[in-house]
Amino acid sequence: MKPKVAFVCVHNSCRSQMAEAVSKLYAEDVFDAYSAGTHTKPEINQDANRIVKNRLDVDMNATQYSKTLDAIPEVDIVITMGCNVECPFVPSRHQEDWGLDDPSGLSDVEFERTLSLIMEKVMDLKQRIEDDII
């Protein structure tokens, strides 16, 4: 059975949504990806959706939505996006923080940079799961 991975940030509208989309595109053969937050926003960050759609041809608005932790199943691995003390505790066998700054309100260059970092980190996570490191 594939491990379940939750990408968690405060509002589940930008970084965690991007990580879920990237994971479903590049790592669904290795793990099941979910995203959630302690709060929600009415919609996914539209700049994040536009950047992901332009670069990866994935429309997050069509496949994902902002949700709280109680809307996802129990998970094996929790990845926090860099929300420090604001991130909730989620029971799991492995937790790590990716320390990503929120690009909300910043330029497209910052969104592109964040997406590139997320892609690198998702591929690294996929490899570590495949290698039974986590």
Secondary structure, DSSP 4 states (H G I P E B T S, - for coil): -PPEEEEEESSSSSHHHHHHHHHHHHSTTT-EEEEEESS--SS--HHHHHHHHHHH---HHHH----BGGGS---SEEEE-S-GGGSPP---SEEEE--PPP-TTS-HHHHHHHHHHHHHHHHHHHHHHHTT--
